[in-house]
Amino acid sequence: MEYGSKIAVLGGTGLVGGAILRSLISAGYKDLIATYNSTPPPRLAGVTFIKVDLTRQNDTEKFFQTFKPEYVFLAAAKVGGILANDTYRAQFIYKNMAIALNVIDTAYRYGVKKLLNLGSSCIYPKFAPQPMKEEYLLTGLLEPTNEPYAVAKISAIKLCRYYNEQYGTNFISVMPTNLYGPGDNFNLETAHVLPALLRKFHLARLLEKQDLDSIKKDLRGYPIGFGLDKRIDISNPDTIIKALSAVGITIKNSASSRTANIEHRASDLQVAIWGTGEVYREFLYVDDLAEACIFLMEKIDAPAMRRFCPDCFVNVGTGKDIKVKELVTLIKEIVGFKGEVFYDRAKPDGTPRKLLDVSKIKELGWQPRVELEEGIREVYEVYLRQESGDGK
């Protein structure tokens, strides 16, 4: 890529797309186009935002025909945590496959010089050897709770490979580990584990302090999901407490959720966590991923990647994981919640472990910079600034 190249970031308002835009701007790229599919984003200097439904072939083709991007980052996707993946299974496979089919084929037909497709570590088998190497793709059964999403992402990888082989395109894919960072999704129904834990413990800490005004402000700023937002009457503390209880923030041994009881037992709170807490997860700060994507787009073409992976993709992560119980303790301490934690073993854990082997991306010359605790503290600070109205 050259600094004057026309670059499209598809899904430019999402966690990954937003980070890629920030990194491109910081690196000095000037001609940037970003797509979105819902609420218009705030203006960003140097970026033209275009509303496009990439699940619709005609809309996708019109975008490429009109703007003629030379380089494309495919970061648009329907994403979510274990609950969302397991609940909206048809949506996850249909929307993600539709986006991949439309974008990859249209990029070929309109002569895109290079495309980078964002995938996910969930493409690997549930019981893959650890750490997971690129060659473990399709060597075993997938984790059932996210199989629809994984199938769609595997299809996108294969599309890129076979378009390269048949048409000589320069399409590569990146498989990041679990991501977190500024711009994350804090809806408790659809969020990934780390932002969901941050939000839960934050709300629990506010309840612990009996700070209902701050809880109201938080609920106005972010939905919590599960159909609860429409049922919460902000002027009625009882409905707020019941909503918090429904998402696992409860008063132990309380026969009632009346406000009076909360005032007397504010320190006697409990936060429920899905599963046993015994599984392991790896986390990557999203700005590190963005820098990896730009590095690969600038320096590594499909033929070079094919030499170590026929499917032209590479893992991107830290190479270090953490037990969910340890993550819970870390976030609990960062937020300052003093109450108890309950592990709901009736809920699924997901894949026991999915640590990426990142030796290939490191051999290519990239490695992450942000440590987990530092990254979590930064995300929480951003969350607090947005909640207070500072920095939006």
C-alpha positions as CSV (number, residue, x, y, z in Angstrom):
1,M,0.0,0.0,0.0
2,E,1.0,3.6,-0.6
3,Y,0.0,6.5,1.5
4,G,-2.2,7.8,-1.3
5,S,-3.9,4.4,-2.0
6,K,-7.6,4.2,-1.8
7,I,-8.3,1.9,1.2
8,A,-11.6,0.5,2.3
9,V,-12.2,-0.7,5.9
10,L,-15.4,-2.8,5.7
11,G,-17.1,-2.7,9.2
12,G,-15.3,0.5,10.1
13,T,-17.4,1.2,13.2
14,G,-16.8,-2.2,14.9
15,L,-14.1,-3.1,17.4
16,V,-11.6,-4.3,14.8
17,G,-12.5,-1.9,12.0
18,G,-12.3,1.1,14.3
19,A,-8.9,0.1,15.5
20,I,-7.7,-0.5,11.9
21,L,-8.9,3.0,11.0
22,R,-7.0,4.5,13.9
23,S,-3.8,2.8,13.0
24,L,-4.1,3.7,9.3
25,I,-4.6,7.4,10.2
26,S,-1.7,7.2,12.6
27,A,0.5,5.7,10.0
28,G,-0.3,8.5,7.5
29,Y,-2.7,6.9,5.1
30,K,-5.0,9.6,3.5
31,D,-7.7,8.1,1.3
32,L,-9.8,6.1,3.6
33,I,-13.4,4.8,3.2
34,A,-15.3,2.9,5.9
35,T,-18.6,1.1,5.8
36,Y,-21.2,0.8,8.5
37,N,-24.6,-0.8,8.7
38,S,-26.6,0.8,11.5
39,T,-26.2,4.0,13.5
40,P,-24.1,6.7,11.7
41,P,-20.7,7.0,13.3
42,P,-19.2,10.2,14.6
43,R,-17.1,12.2,12.1
44,L,-13.5,11.1,11.9
45,A,-11.0,13.3,10.1
46,G,-9.7,11.7,6.9
47,V,-12.4,9.0,6.7
48,T,-15.5,8.9,4.5
49,F,-18.2,6.7,6.1
50,I,-20.7,5.0,3.8
51,K,-23.7,3.0,4.9
52,V,-23.7,-0.4,3.1
53,D,-25.5,-3.7,3.8
54,L,-22.8,-6.1,2.8
55,T,-25.1,-9.1,3.2
56,R,-26.9,-7.8,0.0
57,Q,-25.0,-8.5,-3.2
58,N,-26.4,-5.5,-5.1
59,D,-25.4,-3.1,-2.3
60,T,-21.9,-4.6,-2.1
61,E,-21.4,-4.3,-5.8
62,K,-22.6,-0.8,-5.9
63,F,-20.1,0.2,-3.2
64,F,-17.2,-1.3,-5.1
65,Q,-18.4,0.2,-8.4
66,T,-18.7,3.6,-6.9
67,F,-15.6,3.9,-4.8
68,K,-13.2,1.5,-6.5
69,P,-11.0,0.7,-3.5
70,E,-7.5,-0.6,-4.2
71,Y,-7.0,-2.3,-0.8
72,V,-9.7,-3.8,1.4
73,F,-9.8,-4.8,5.1
74,L,-12.7,-7.1,5.5
75,A,-13.6,-6.5,9.2
76,A,-17.4,-6.5,8.8
77,A,-19.1,-9.4,10.6
78,K,-21.8,-10.4,13.0
79,V,-20.0,-11.2,16.2
80,G,-20.8,-12.0,19.8
81,G,-19.9,-14.1,22.9
82,I,-20.9,-17.6,23.7
83,L,-24.5,-16.8,24.5
84,A,-25.1,-14.8,21.3
85,N,-23.4,-17.5,19.2
86,D,-25.5,-20.3,20.7
87,T,-28.8,-18.3,20.5
88,Y,-28.7,-16.7,17.1
89,R,-27.2,-19.6,15.2
90,A,-28.9,-19.1,11.9
91,Q,-28.1,-15.4,11.8
92,F,-24.4,-16.0,12.6
93,I,-23.9,-18.5,9.8
94,Y,-26.1,-16.7,7.2
95,K,-24.9,-13.1,7.7
96,N,-21.2,-14.0,8.0
97,M,-21.3,-16.2,4.9
98,A,-23.2,-13.6,2.9
99,I,-20.7,-10.9,3.7
100,A,-17.8,-13.1,2.8
101,L,-19.4,-14.4,-0.5
102,N,-20.4,-10.9,-1.6
103,V,-17.2,-9.0,-0.6
104,I,-14.6,-11.6,-1.8
105,D,-16.2,-12.2,-5.2
106,T,-16.9,-8.5,-5.8
107,A,-13.3,-7.6,-4.8
108,Y,-12.0,-10.0,-7.4
109,R,-14.4,-8.7,-10.1
110,Y,-13.5,-5.0,-9.5
111,G,-9.8,-5.6,-9.5
112,V,-8.9,-5.0,-5.8
113,K,-5.1,-5.2,-5.5
114,K,-5.1,-6.9,-2.1
115,L,-7.7,-8.0,0.5
116,L,-7.2,-8.9,4.1
117,N,-10.0,-11.1,5.6
118,L,-10.5,-11.1,9.4
119,G,-11.3,-14.5,10.8
120,S,-11.4,-16.0,14.4
121,S,-9.6,-18.6,16.4
122,C,-12.9,-20.4,16.8
123,I,-12.2,-22.0,13.4
124,Y,-10.0,-24.6,15.1
125,P,-11.3,-28.0,16.4
126,K,-12.7,-28.0,20.0
127,F,-10.0,-30.4,21.1
128,A,-7.1,-29.2,18.9
129,P,-3.6,-29.7,20.3
130,Q,-2.3,-26.7,22.1
131,P,-1.0,-24.2,21.1
132,M,-3.0,-24.3,17.8
133,K,-1.0,-24.2,14.6
134,E,-2.5,-23.0,11.3
135,E,-2.3,-26.6,9.9
136,Y,-4.8,-27.8,12.5
137,L,-7.7,-26.3,10.5
138,L,-10.4,-28.9,9.8
139,T,-8.6,-31.7,11.7
140,G,-11.5,-32.3,14.1
141,L,-15.0,-31.3,15.2
142,L,-15.8,-27.7,16.1
143,E,-17.0,-26.3,19.4
144,P,-20.9,-26.7,19.1
145,T,-21.7,-23.4,20.7
146,N,-20.0,-21.4,18.0
147,E,-20.0,-23.9,15.1
148,P,-22.2,-21.6,12.8
149,Y,-19.8,-18.7,13.1
150,A,-16.8,-20.9,12.7
151,V,-18.2,-22.6,9.5
152,A,-18.7,-19.1,8.0
153,K,-15.2,-18.0,8.9
154,I,-13.7,-21.2,7.5
155,S,-15.6,-20.6,4.3
156,A,-14.2,-17.1,4.0
157,I,-10.6,-18.5,4.4
158,K,-11.3,-21.1,1.7
159,L,-12.8,-18.5,-0.6
160,C,-9.7,-16.4,-0.4
161,R,-7.5,-19.4,-1.1
162,Y,-9.4,-20.7,-4.1
163,Y,-9.7,-17.2,-5.6
164,N,-6.0,-16.9,-5.3
165,E,-5.5,-20.3,-7.0
166,Q,-8.0,-19.8,-9.8
167,Y,-7.7,-16.1,-10.5
168,G,-4.3,-15.0,-9.2
169,T,-5.8,-12.7,-6.6
170,N,-3.8,-11.4,-3.6
171,F,-6.2,-12.3,-0.8
172,I,-4.9,-13.2,2.7
173,S,-6.6,-14.0,6.0
174,V,-5.8,-13.3,9.6
175,M,-7.0,-15.5,12.5
176,P,-6.9,-13.4,15.7
177,T,-7.4,-14.7,19.2
178,N,-10.1,-13.2,21.6
179,L,-10.0,-9.4,21.2
180,Y,-10.8,-6.5,23.5
181,G,-10.2,-2.8,23.5
182,P,-11.6,0.7,23.0
183,G,-15.0,0.5,21.2
184,D,-15.9,-2.9,22.6
185,N,-19.4,-4.2,22.9
186,F,-20.7,-4.1,26.5
187,N,-24.2,-5.5,25.9
188,L,-24.3,-8.4,28.4
189,E,-26.3,-10.5,26.0
190,T,-24.0,-10.3,23.0
191,A,-20.6,-9.2,24.5
192,H,-17.5,-11.4,24.6
193,V,-16.3,-12.6,28.0
194,L,-13.8,-9.8,28.9
195,P,-16.1,-6.7,28.3
196,A,-19.0,-8.6,29.8
197,L,-17.0,-9.2,33.0
198,L,-15.9,-5.6,33.1
199,R,-19.5,-4.3,32.8
200,K,-20.9,-6.8,35.3
201,F,-18.3,-6.0,38.0
202,H,-18.7,-2.3,37.3
203,L,-22.5,-2.4,37.8
204,A,-22.0,-4.6,40.9
205,R,-19.5,-2.1,42.3
206,L,-22.0,0.7,41.8
207,L,-24.7,-1.3,43.5
208,E,-22.3,-2.1,46.3
209,K,-21.9,1.7,46.8
210,Q,-25.7,2.1,46.6
211,D,-25.0,4.6,43.7
212,L,-28.3,4.3,41.9
213,D,-27.7,7.5,40.0
214,S,-24.5,6.1,38.4
215,I,-26.3,2.8,37.6
216,K,-29.1,4.8,35.8
217,K,-26.4,6.7,33.8
218,D,-24.8,3.4,32.8
219,L,-28.0,1.8,31.7
220,R,-28.9,4.9,29.6
221,G,-25.5,4.7,27.9
222,Y,-25.3,1.0,27.1
223,P,-28.0,-1.7,26.6
224,I,-27.8,-4.8,28.7
225,G,-29.8,-7.0,26.4
226,F,-32.1,-10.0,27.1
227,G,-35.1,-7.8,26.4
228,L,-34.6,-6.1,29.7
229,D,-33.9,-2.6,28.5
230,K,-37.5,-2.0,27.5
231,R,-38.7,-3.2,30.9
232,I,-36.5,-1.0,33.0
233,D,-38.2,2.1,34.4
234,I,-35.2,4.3,35.3
235,S,-37.3,6.2,37.8
236,N,-38.2,3.0,39.6
237,P,-35.2,1.5,41.5
238,D,-37.0,-1.9,41.9
239,T,-37.1,-2.5,38.2
240,I,-33.3,-1.6,38.0
241,I,-32.5,-4.1,40.8
242,K,-34.6,-6.8,39.1
243,A,-32.8,-6.3,35.8
244,L,-29.4,-6.5,37.5
245,S,-30.5,-9.7,39.2
246,A,-31.6,-11.1,35.8
247,V,-28.1,-10.7,34.5
248,G,-26.4,-12.3,37.5
249,I,-25.8,-9.4,39.9
250,T,-27.7,-10.4,43.0
251,I,-28.1,-10.0,46.8
252,K,-27.2,-13.3,48.5
253,N,-29.9,-15.0,50.5
254,S,-32.4,-12.2,49.8
255,A,-36.0,-13.2,49.6
256,S,-36.9,-9.9,48.0
257,S,-35.3,-7.5,45.6
258,R,-36.8,-4.4,47.3
259,T,-34.6,-1.4,47.5
260,A,-34.9,-1.3,51.3
261,N,-33.1,-4.7,51.5
262,I,-30.4,-3.5,49.2
263,E,-29.7,-0.5,51.3
264,H,-29.1,-2.8,54.3
265,R,-27.1,-5.4,52.5
266,A,-25.1,-3.4,49.9
267,S,-21.9,-5.3,50.8
268,D,-23.5,-8.7,50.5
269,L,-23.6,-8.9,46.7
270,Q,-22.8,-11.7,44.3
271,V,-21.9,-11.8,40.7
272,A,-22.7,-14.9,38.6
273,I,-20.2,-16.1,36.0
274,W,-21.0,-18.6,33.3
275,G,-19.4,-22.0,33.5
276,T,-16.8,-23.4,35.8
277,G,-14.1,-20.8,35.3
278,E,-11.6,-23.6,34.7
279,V,-11.2,-23.0,30.9
280,Y,-8.4,-21.0,29.4
281,R,-8.6,-18.0,27.1
282,E,-6.0,-15.9,25.2
283,F,-6.6,-12.1,24.8
284,L,-5.2,-9.6,22.4
285,Y,-5.5,-5.8,22.6
286,V,-7.3,-4.8,19.4
287,D,-4.9,-2.0,18.5
288,D,-2.1,-4.7,18.5
289,L,-4.2,-6.6,16.0
290,A,-4.7,-3.5,13.9
291,E,-1.0,-3.0,13.7
292,A,-0.5,-6.6,12.7
293,C,-3.1,-6.3,9.9
294,I,-1.4,-3.2,8.5
295,F,2.0,-4.9,8.7
296,L,0.7,-7.9,6.8
297,M,-1.1,-5.7,4.2
298,E,2.1,-3.7,3.6
299,K,4.7,-6.5,3.6
300,I,3.3,-10.0,3.2
301,D,1.5,-11.1,0.0
302,A,-0.4,-14.3,-0.7
303,P,2.4,-16.2,-2.4
304,A,4.7,-15.6,0.6
305,M,2.0,-16.6,3.0
306,R,1.2,-19.7,1.0
307,R,4.7,-21.0,1.5
308,F,3.9,-21.8,5.2
309,C,0.1,-22.1,4.9
310,P,-1.7,-23.3,1.8
311,D,-4.8,-21.5,3.0
312,C,-3.0,-18.2,3.1
313,F,-3.8,-17.3,6.7
314,V,-1.8,-16.6,9.8
315,N,-2.6,-16.7,13.5
316,V,-2.3,-13.4,15.5
317,G,-2.2,-13.4,19.2
318,T,0.0,-13.1,22.3
319,G,1.0,-16.8,22.7
320,K,-0.1,-16.6,26.4
321,D,-3.5,-17.5,27.9
322,I,-5.1,-17.2,31.3
323,K,-7.7,-19.3,33.2
324,V,-11.1,-17.6,33.3
325,K,-11.1,-17.7,37.1
326,E,-7.8,-15.7,37.1
327,L,-9.3,-13.3,34.6
328,V,-12.3,-12.8,36.9
329,T,-10.1,-12.1,39.8
330,L,-8.0,-9.6,37.8
331,I,-11.0,-7.7,36.6
332,K,-12.7,-7.8,40.0
333,E,-9.6,-6.2,41.5
334,I,-9.3,-3.5,38.8
335,V,-12.9,-2.5,39.1
336,G,-12.8,-2.6,42.9
337,F,-15.8,-4.9,43.6
338,K,-15.6,-6.5,47.1
339,G,-18.5,-9.0,46.9
340,E,-18.5,-12.7,46.0
341,V,-18.4,-14.6,42.7
342,F,-20.6,-17.5,41.9
343,Y,-19.7,-19.9,39.0
344,D,-22.9,-21.2,37.4
345,R,-21.9,-24.7,36.3
346,A,-25.2,-25.2,34.5
347,K,-24.0,-22.8,31.8
348,P,-21.5,-23.9,29.1
349,D,-17.8,-23.3,29.3
350,G,-17.1,-23.5,25.6
351,T,-13.8,-24.8,24.2
352,P,-11.6,-25.9,27.1
353,R,-8.6,-24.1,25.7
354,K,-7.7,-22.2,22.5
355,L,-4.2,-20.9,22.7
356,L,-2.8,-19.8,19.3
357,D,0.6,-20.8,18.1
358,V,1.9,-17.4,16.9
359,S,5.4,-18.5,15.8
360,K,4.7,-17.8,12.1
361,I,3.6,-14.2,12.6
362,K,6.6,-13.6,14.8
363,E,8.9,-15.1,12.2
364,L,7.4,-12.6,9.7
365,G,8.5,-9.8,12.0
366,W,5.5,-8.8,14.2
367,Q,4.7,-9.2,17.9
368,P,2.2,-7.6,20.3
369,R,3.0,-4.8,22.7
370,V,0.2,-4.4,25.2
371,E,0.1,-6.7,28.3
372,L,-3.3,-8.0,29.5
373,E,-3.6,-6.0,32.8
374,E,-2.4,-2.8,31.1
375,G,-5.0,-3.3,28.3
376,I,-7.9,-4.1,30.7
377,R,-7.1,-0.9,32.8
378,E,-7.1,1.2,29.6
379,V,-10.4,-0.2,28.4
380,Y,-12.0,0.4,31.9
381,E,-10.7,4.0,31.9
382,V,-12.2,4.5,28.4
383,Y,-15.5,3.0,29.6
384,L,-15.6,5.3,32.7
385,R,-14.8,8.4,30.5
386,Q,-17.6,7.5,28.1
387,E,-20.1,6.8,30.9
388,S,-19.3,10.2,32.4
389,G,-19.8,11.9,29.0
390,D,-16.1,12.8,28.7
391,G,-14.5,11.6,25.5
392,K,-17.5,10.6,23.5
